[in-house]
């Protein structure tokens, strides 16, 4: 069963605020280390590189990469912060602090695993940073939980939640066309998929089994009904006419 979420104004909740602060502080420290000390210490030790995780067993990078952001510009951390504020606060209010943290980390780490797999195939040396995977997981949950809810864009234009969620998805697609990095953008798709699985419950083996059984018996029941309808039509044809006997 889908979780129903009532959308209000974009709240700045406790955990969302904490994540925003942590991301901003780490981003500033990374810039200072790069500009003043000419050091990439944080990127070397915390950024996700498929090769280092798979061959050097730097497993922690599946967690730490989501707390780093590109220091060559402001757009990366700006849009991630904006999406976190827009989608995260409402989810934290409705899911609760513990479940929201769980969702955020599962989507972020899960997206990292997707990057790891695609990177090993396409580009093992690629360096991936950012919370985009976790954030796209939040977008998926936000849209699936209550897709018909109206959101008033700029306080004026009514937009359904499922269409409003297309804005960040469209941004990721356009960014992919410009940047062309299949591996790093696989984190977006991974986050979306994991968020969708999380909120629908289809990650759970029992749920998958129940769904398969439901579809199987639904198909069987449909076949039985069709067979019964056909038999009924045949019986109708064989009813005796007024003069007796049966139709041929």
C-alpha positions, 0 to 999 in steps of 0.5 A: 500500500502506498503511503499517503502524503499531504503536501504543504509549503516546503518546510525546513525540517531538522534533519533536512537542515542538518544535511544542508549544513553538513553538505555546505561545510564539507563543500567549503572545506574542500574548496579551502583545501584545494585553493589554499593547501592545493590538496584534494585529500577529501576527493581522494579518500571520500569520492566514489571511484568504482576501481578503488571500491572493487579492487582496493576495498574502499567500501566506505566510499559508497557512503561518503561520496554523497557528502561531497560536491563539485568545487568547480562551480556552484550549480551542483550543490545549489540544485541539490540543496534546492531539491532537498529542501523542496522534497525532503522536508515534507517527507521527513514530516510525514515519514518521521525522522528515523524512516526519513534518514533510512530512506535518504541513506538507502537511496544514496548508498543504493545509487552508489552501488549502481554507479559501481556496477556501471562504472566497472563496465564503462569507466572504472576510474571515473570519480563520482560525488554528490547527493543526487542519487539520494535526492532522486530517491526522495523525488520518486517517493514524493511523487508516488506517494500522492501523485494527484495532489496539486502543488501551486507553482509560484503560489499561482499555477496548479500542477499535479505532484507527479508532473511537478516531480518531472522538473528535477527528472528533466533537469537530470536528463538535460544535464546528461545530454550536455555532460554525456557521463553515463556512469555518473548519471546512472546514480540518478536513475538508480536513486529513482528506482530505489526510491520507487521500490522503497515506497511501494514495498516491491523490494521485499521478497514477500511483496514480490511473491504476492504480486506474482501470485496475484497476477498468476491467479488473476490470469487463471481466473480470467481464463476460467471466466472466459471458458465459463462464458463460452460454455454458457453461450454453447448451452444457449445454442443447444436449448430446444426450440418450441417444437422440440428437438435440438438445434444442430 
